[in-house]
Amino acid sequence: MKQLPKLQLLIMNCLWQADEPIGLFEITEITGLERGEVSVNIRKLRNKNLMRVTSHGKTQRVRNLYEPVISKSEYVELLLL
């Protein structure tokens, strides 16, 4: 596996540090990135099967939450292969 681009790695670090799945708003707040930048890179990370979406909604409005599929140590291990 090749190393992730800077923005994708930044988003993955947010997910790895979170105790539970987090949403787009939290990721933009933590990283300081624009919503569009985060959305594009989330899609790229999902296409690489590095993160997954979990939907959460207690009301009619459903919110997408994101969580990593692999741990940071697994990612580092894949880089070394």
Contacts in CASP RR format, 6 or more apart in sequence:
PFRMAT RR
TARGET T0000
AUTHOR 0000-0000-0000
METHOD contacts of the structure
MODEL  1
MKQLPKLQLLIMNCLWQADEPIGLFEITEITGLERGEVSVNIRKLRNKNL
MRVTSHGKTQRVRNLYEPVISKSEYVELLLL
1 75 0 8 1.000
1 78 0 8 1.000
1 79 0 8 1.000
1 81 0 8 1.000
3 9 0 8 1.000
3 79 0 8 1.000
4 12 0 8 1.000
4 45 0 8 1.000
4 50 0 8 1.000
4 75 0 8 1.000
5 41 0 8 1.000
7 33 0 8 1.000
7 37 0 8 1.000
7 41 0 8 1.000
8 41 0 8 1.000
8 44 0 8 1.000
8 45 0 8 1.000
10 31 0 8 1.000
10 33 0 8 1.000
11 27 0 8 1.000
11 31 0 8 1.000
11 38 0 8 1.000
11 41 0 8 1.000
11 42 0 8 1.000
11 45 0 8 1.000
12 45 0 8 1.000
12 50 0 8 1.000
12 51 0 8 1.000
12 68 0 8 1.000
12 72 0 8 1.000
12 75 0 8 1.000
13 72 0 8 1.000
14 22 0 8 1.000
14 26 0 8 1.000
14 27 0 8 1.000
14 30 0 8 1.000
14 31 0 8 1.000
15 22 0 8 1.000
15 27 0 8 1.000
15 51 0 8 1.000
15 66 0 8 1.000
15 67 0 8 1.000
15 68 0 8 1.000
16 68 0 8 1.000
16 71 0 8 1.000
16 72 0 8 1.000
18 26 0 8 1.000
18 67 0 8 1.000
20 65 0 8 1.000
20 67 0 8 1.000
21 54 0 8 1.000
21 56 0 8 1.000
21 65 0 8 1.000
21 66 0 8 1.000
21 67 0 8 1.000
22 65 0 8 1.000
22 66 0 8 1.000
22 67 0 8 1.000
23 63 0 8 1.000
23 64 0 8 1.000
23 65 0 8 1.000
23 66 0 8 1.000
24 35 0 8 1.000
24 38 0 8 1.000
24 39 0 8 1.000
24 42 0 8 1.000
24 64 0 8 1.000
24 66 0 8 1.000
27 33 0 8 1.000
27 38 0 8 1.000
27 42 0 8 1.000
27 66 0 8 1.000
28 34 0 8 1.000
28 35 0 8 1.000
28 38 0 8 1.000
31 38 0 8 1.000
42 51 0 8 1.000
42 66 0 8 1.000
45 51 0 8 1.000
46 52 0 8 1.000
46 53 0 8 1.000
49 69 0 8 1.000
50 68 0 8 1.000
50 69 0 8 1.000
50 70 0 8 1.000
50 75 0 8 1.000
51 66 0 8 1.000
51 67 0 8 1.000
51 68 0 8 1.000
51 69 0 8 1.000
52 66 0 8 1.000
52 67 0 8 1.000
52 69 0 8 1.000
53 64 0 8 1.000
53 65 0 8 1.000
53 66 0 8 1.000
54 64 0 8 1.000
54 65 0 8 1.000
54 66 0 8 1.000
54 67 0 8 1.000
55 62 0 8 1.000
55 63 0 8 1.000
55 64 0 8 1.000
55 65 0 8 1.000
56 62 0 8 1.000
56 63 0 8 1.000
56 64 0 8 1.000
56 65 0 8 1.000
57 63 0 8 1.000
70 78 0 8 1.000
END
